[in-house]
Amino acid sequence: MIAPEIIALLTTLCWSIGIFPFTIAAQKLGTTALNQYRLLLAWIFISLILICWNHLNFIQLFTEPRQYHYLFLGLSGIIGFTIGDYCSFTSFKILGPKLGSLYTCFAPGAALVLGYFVLDEEITAFGILGILITVAGIIWLTLSKTDTAQSAAIGFTRNPKGIALGIAGACCQGTGLVLSKYGMNSYEEKLPTMHAVWIRLLFAFSAAFAFSIITNSLKKNSIPVFKNKENGLPYMFLGTVLGPVCGVTLSLVAIQSLNVSVAQTIFALLPIFVLPISYFVYKEKINKQSVAACLLAIAGVIVLVWSKN
């Protein structure tokens, strides 16, 4: 049995790598088009997995879950995927993967507060301290003038819109994770993890497409995808496999054994993983301040995990 903390770290690794193809796809296809079509693509992938490996037919995919599963997991998908990921992708597009990923540090706070009210999870002084240390370490990265200059050199800028969307996306993702755990575990009849992901994606892509139809922008958003504008589809496919398929599935496995605040704080190490990947992809140098900030963030995770034992 793999420790849930390891599964949470594998989740973070998948998301960290997936940020880069998603950032490129957002630049080529547009954020709205990317968000709605990668959710649809991920839902198709998960449907095929459930049909092939769980021996379910297409009708059973809809009839096996109960109404309460649809309620809370559906809300989780809309808040976490449709709204949260749209905000995050826009933030990555503006700030770049390294800077945009810093704002995932706000997700543990959202998960901690909502987990306290919804899941009756305990908030301890050491738990809050661990989260604050992690937040401090990650925010430290964004204060580096050297990092700012390096990002600007490759076409990414810092501005209030990118920062605000990054924070909003992280808070939505933390909220979505709490709702996911409640939807899977709070009733007598538990729902398998993959099926929970399937429901989240079903509601997420449905909400994204519904919004496009209501705003009369479906055709506009679809043209870049169907024309494979600037060869953006391969990046969307790669990001989808790493993010909504592998990453999200692993995240739901992790939160079944971990408190949401602990899992979400491990997920908040995203910038720590992104830092070396960004070095290889964009040739952004890793300075001493960045390394120190990473170590501080890791120390915060250790404090938080220890506080739950």
MIZAFI-857272 format. One line per 10 residues: number of its first residue (from 1); their letters; for each residue x, y, z of C-alpha. Coordinates in pm, 1 decimal, always signed. Layout:
<pts>
NUM> A> X/Y/Z  ...
</pts>
This chain:
<pts>
1> MIAPEIIALL> +0.0/+0.0/+0.0  +145.8/+334.8/-105.9  +140.3/+598.4/+169.5  -120.4/+871.7/+102.4  +149.0/+1138.3/+141.1  +338.7/+977.5/-150.7  +21.2/+971.5/-359.7  -29.2/+1340.8/-281.3  +327.8/+1413.7/-394.4  +271.3/+1216.6/-717.7
11> TTLCWSIGIF> -41.5/+1427.2/-769.8  +165.2/+1742.2/-735.8  +423.2/+1609.7/-981.1  +155.7/+1536.8/-1243.7  +5.2/+1881.8/-1203.1  +346.2/+2047.8/-1209.0  +444.1/+1892.0/-1540.9  +95.1/+1947.0/-1681.0  +111.1/+2322.9/-1620.3  +363.5/+2367.9/-1900.6
21> PFTIAAQKLG> +168.3/+2212.7/-2191.1  -147.8/+2380.9/-2059.6  +25.5/+2720.2/-2054.6  +137.4/+2673.6/-2415.4  -209.7/+2551.2/-2517.6  -373.6/+2853.3/-2350.6  -148.4/+3085.0/-2548.7  -228.7/+2907.3/-2876.4  -597.7/+2813.9/-2836.2  -723.0/+3063.0/-2577.4
31> TTALNQYRLL> -805.7/+3000.9/-2211.5  -1181.7/+2949.7/-2251.7  -1146.4/+2708.5/-2543.8  -876.5/+2513.4/-2361.6  -1075.8/+2488.5/-2040.3  -1399.3/+2355.9/-2191.1  -1248.3/+2114.6/-2442.9  -985.1/+1966.2/-2214.8  -1262.7/+1896.9/-1959.5  -1467.2/+1720.7/-2228.0
41> LAWIFISLIL> -1160.6/+1525.6/-2341.0  -1076.7/+1421.9/-1984.7  -1438.7/+1309.1/-1928.0  -1417.9/+1089.5/-2240.1  -1089.4/+937.7/-2118.1  -1232.9/+858.4/-1773.3  -1551.7/+716.8/-1930.1  -1346.6/+476.1/-2141.2  -1141.6/+371.0/-1838.3  -1455.9/+298.9/-1633.2
51> ICWNHLNFIQ> -1617.6/+106.0/-1919.1  -1307.1/-103.4/-1997.3  -1168.8/-171.5/-1650.0  -1479.6/-160.0/-1430.6  -1695.0/-339.1/-1688.5  -1967.0/-72.8/-1677.5  -2181.7/+11.8/-1974.9  -2250.9/+372.4/-2070.3  -2592.7/+377.3/-1899.5  -2445.8/+242.8/-1574.7
61> LFTEPRQYHY> -2205.1/+533.3/-1563.2  -2506.7/+754.9/-1495.8  -2717.0/+515.6/-1284.1  -2455.4/+378.5/-1040.0  -2402.3/+705.8/-843.0  -2672.5/+830.8/-606.8  -2832.1/+1175.9/-607.0  -2610.6/+1305.9/-325.5  -2301.3/+1199.5/-520.3  -2414.6/+1412.8/-812.1
71> LFLGLSGIIG> -2495.2/+1707.6/-585.0  -2165.7/+1751.3/-402.9  -1930.0/+1612.8/-667.5  -2110.6/+1818.2/-931.1  -2062.1/+2135.2/-726.9  -1700.9/+2034.1/-674.3  -1646.3/+1998.8/-1049.5  -1801.4/+2335.3/-1132.1  -1619.1/+2525.0/-857.9  -1284.8/+2345.1/-882.1
81> FTIGDYCSFT> -1258.7/+2277.5/-1258.1  -1486.0/+2514.3/-1448.8  -1423.0/+2826.6/-1241.1  -1101.2/+2745.4/-1054.8  -901.8/+2609.7/-1347.4  -1019.6/+2887.9/-1578.1  -881.5/+3141.8/-1329.6  -558.4/+2945.3/-1286.3  -498.0/+2896.8/-1659.8  -548.3/+3267.9/-1720.6
91> SFKILGPKLG> -306.1/+3340.5/-1438.5  -46.2/+3100.4/-1586.4  -90.2/+3265.3/-1925.6  -21.1/+3609.7/-1777.2  +234.5/+3534.4/-1506.7  +398.5/+3221.2/-1645.9  +402.1/+2872.1/-1491.9  +648.9/+2952.3/-1214.4  +487.3/+3274.1/-1096.2  +130.2/+3158.1/-1154.7
101> SLYTCFAPGA> +181.3/+2838.3/-958.9  +285.9/+3036.6/-650.4  -71.8/+3128.5/-575.8  -174.5/+2767.7/-517.9  -52.7/+2840.6/-165.1  -393.1/+2991.6/-92.2  -570.1/+2659.8/-154.3  -473.8/+2502.2/+183.6  -627.5/+2795.4/+370.1  -953.7/+2758.2/+178.3
111> ALVLGYFVLD> -950.2/+2381.1/+234.3  -870.9/+2421.9/+604.4  -1155.0/+2666.1/+672.6  -1416.6/+2482.4/+467.3  -1298.2/+2142.3/+596.0  -1358.0/+2267.3/+949.7  -1719.9/+2361.1/+876.1  -1812.9/+2084.3/+629.9  -1604.3/+1782.0/+732.1  -1560.0/+1853.4/+1107.2
121> EEITAFGILG> -1182.9/+1843.0/+1059.2  -987.9/+1987.2/+1348.3  -794.3/+2311.4/+1320.4  -490.3/+2313.8/+1551.1  -242.0/+2586.5/+1624.2  +40.5/+2377.8/+1472.5  -169.6/+2312.5/+1164.7  -222.7/+2682.9/+1111.4  +146.3/+2746.2/+1177.9  +244.2/+2487.3/+915.5
131> ILITVAGIIW> +20.1/+2644.9/+655.4  +151.7/+2993.6/+735.6  +511.8/+2875.5/+702.2  +434.4/+2713.6/+366.9  +254.4/+3026.8/+248.8  +547.3/+3242.2/+362.2  +796.4/+3028.0/+173.3  +599.2/+3032.0/-148.2  +521.3/+3404.6/-131.1  +891.6/+3467.5/-76.0
141> LTLSKTDTAQ> +951.5/+3341.8/-428.5  +728.5/+3607.5/-577.4  +917.7/+3888.5/-405.1  +1242.1/+3810.9/-584.5  +1332.9/+4087.1/-830.9  +1563.3/+3845.4/-1009.9  +1276.6/+3603.5/-1071.9  +1063.2/+3890.1/-1200.0  +1328.2/+3996.3/-1450.0  +1387.8/+3639.2/-1568.0
151> SAAIGFTRNP> +1015.6/+3586.0/-1629.0  +981.4/+3915.2/-1813.7  +1267.0/+3812.7/-2041.7  +1063.1/+3516.6/-2171.3  +739.0/+3709.0/-2216.0  +556.5/+3678.2/-1881.5  +460.0/+3976.0/-1665.9  +322.5/+4040.0/-1319.4  +3.8/+4241.0/-1292.1  -291.2/+4264.0/-1049.9
161> KGIALGIAGA> -525.9/+4068.5/-1279.6  -292.0/+3769.8/-1299.5  -236.1/+3770.7/-923.0  -608.0/+3806.4/-841.6  -701.1/+3522.6/-1077.3  -427.0/+3302.8/-930.9  -563.4/+3354.3/-578.9  -924.2/+3301.7/-690.8  -831.3/+2982.3/-875.3  -650.6/+2839.7/-572.8
171> CCQGTGLVLS> -941.2/+2916.0/-338.8  -1186.6/+2750.6/-579.4  -965.0/+2442.6/-605.2  -936.8/+2412.9/-227.7  -1314.7/+2443.5/-195.9  -1367.9/+2187.2/-471.3  -1143.7/+1936.9/-293.8  -1345.6/+1962.4/+28.2  -1672.1/+1912.2/-160.5  -1518.2/+1610.8/-336.5
181> KYGMNSYEEK> -1429.1/+1442.9/-9.6  -1773.3/+1514.6/+132.1  -1943.4/+1375.6/-176.7  -1738.4/+1054.4/-172.7  -1719.4/+973.3/+197.1  -2008.9/+1130.0/+387.7  -2274.2/+868.7/+310.0  -2305.7/+494.7/+371.3  -2263.5/+404.6/+5.5  -1914.5/+509.2/-102.1
191> LPTMHAVWIR> -1837.1/+598.0/-461.7  -1517.7/+468.1/-630.2  -1256.7/+734.5/-692.0  -1260.3/+715.3/-1071.3  -1636.7/+744.2/-1078.8  -1615.4/+1051.7/-856.3  -1372.2/+1209.6/-1104.3  -1616.1/+1120.6/-1384.2  -1901.5/+1309.6/-1213.4  -1682.3/+1612.1/-1142.6
201> LLFAFSAAFA> -1575.0/+1629.1/-1506.6  -1930.7/+1573.0/-1634.2  -2060.2/+1876.5/-1448.2  -1746.5/+2079.4/-1516.3  -1749.8/+2050.1/-1895.1  -2129.8/+2084.2/-1904.8  -2109.4/+2411.7/-1711.8  -1826.8/+2538.3/-1933.7  -2016.8/+2465.2/-2254.0  -2342.3/+2602.2/-2108.9
211> FSIITNSLKK> -2167.5/+2929.0/-2027.9  -2031.4/+2951.1/-2383.4  -2377.8/+2888.7/-2527.7  -2541.8/+3146.2/-2299.3  -2279.9/+3408.5/-2390.8  -2304.9/+3314.9/-2760.4  -1932.4/+3238.1/-2775.2  -1936.5/+2862.4/-2844.1  -1845.6/+2898.0/-3212.5  -1572.6/+3149.8/-3136.6
221> NSIPVFKNKE> -1421.4/+2922.1/-2871.7  -1448.5/+2609.8/-3087.0  -1279.7/+2738.9/-3403.5  -921.8/+2741.0/-3259.5  -965.6/+2382.2/-3135.1  -1110.0/+2234.2/-3454.5  -857.6/+2421.1/-3668.9  -575.5/+2315.6/-3433.5  -457.0/+2674.9/-3417.0  -77.1/+2697.3/-3406.3
231> NGLPYMFLGT> -64.2/+2321.2/-3340.6  -205.6/+2367.0/-2989.9  -395.0/+2035.6/-2968.5  -96.4/+1812.6/-2877.0  -28.4/+2038.3/-2578.7  -394.3/+2021.6/-2474.3  -388.1/+1638.9/-2497.8  -68.3/+1607.2/-2291.9  -188.7/+1849.9/-2025.9  -524.4/+1671.0/-2004.4
241> VLGPVCGVTL> -365.0/+1331.1/-1941.0  -133.8/+1471.3/-1674.3  -384.7/+1704.3/-1508.7  -756.4/+1609.7/-1502.7  -697.7/+1237.8/-1568.0  -389.6/+1127.7/-1369.0  -348.1/+1422.2/-1131.7  -710.1/+1461.5/-1024.6  -761.6/+1086.4/-983.4  -454.5/+1063.6/-759.8
251> SLVAIQSLNV> -571.4/+1367.7/-561.4  -903.1/+1200.8/-477.1  -720.6/+882.6/-375.0  -500.7/+1091.4/-144.5  -782.1/+1282.3/+28.8  -960.2/+959.8/+123.2  -677.4/+890.1/+370.1  -555.5/+1242.5/+446.1  -725.7/+1545.1/+596.3  -804.8/+1786.1/+316.0
261> SVAQTIFALL> -586.3/+2061.8/+464.5  -285.0/+1827.0/+478.3  -337.7/+1699.0/+124.8  -398.1/+2048.5/-11.5  -80.3/+2178.8/+153.6  +120.1/+1901.6/-14.3  -49.7/+1996.9/-340.0  +57.7/+2355.1/-266.2  +418.4/+2243.4/-317.2  +339.5/+2284.1/-686.5
271> PIFVLPISYF> +579.7/+2582.3/-721.3  +857.8/+2374.7/-568.3  +820.0/+2116.3/-847.1  +765.6/+2382.9/-1112.8  +1091.4/+2559.4/-1026.0  +1334.4/+2297.8/-1168.0  +1099.6/+2212.4/-1457.0  +1090.5/+2579.9/-1554.4  +1468.7/+2579.5/-1557.1  +1476.6/+2306.5/-1821.9
281> VYKEKINKQS> +1182.5/+2438.2/-2026.8  +1244.6/+2814.0/-2019.2  +1607.0/+2822.3/-1897.7  +1508.6/+3030.4/-1592.9  +1794.6/+3015.5/-1345.0  +1741.3/+2890.5/-989.9  +1893.6/+3135.4/-742.2  +1976.7/+3093.1/-372.5  +1670.3/+3287.9/-263.1  +1445.1/+3051.3/-457.4
291> VAACLLAIAG> +1608.4/+2746.7/-297.8  +1571.5/+2896.1/+51.7  +1205.9/+2974.2/-10.1  +1148.3/+2617.2/-128.9  +1306.7/+2474.8/+186.1  +1090.0/+2700.9/+401.3  +776.9/+2582.2/+222.2  +876.0/+2216.6/+270.7  +932.9/+2285.5/+641.9  +576.7/+2416.2/+659.6
301> VIVLVWSKN> +441.9/+2094.2/+511.6  +637.6/+1889.1/+767.6  +489.4/+2095.2/+1053.2  +136.6/+2059.6/+915.6  +161.3/+1682.7/+861.2  +316.3/+1636.9/+1206.3  +32.2/+1834.5/+1363.9  -220.9/+1583.5/+1227.9  -45.4/+1275.5/+1372.4
</pts>
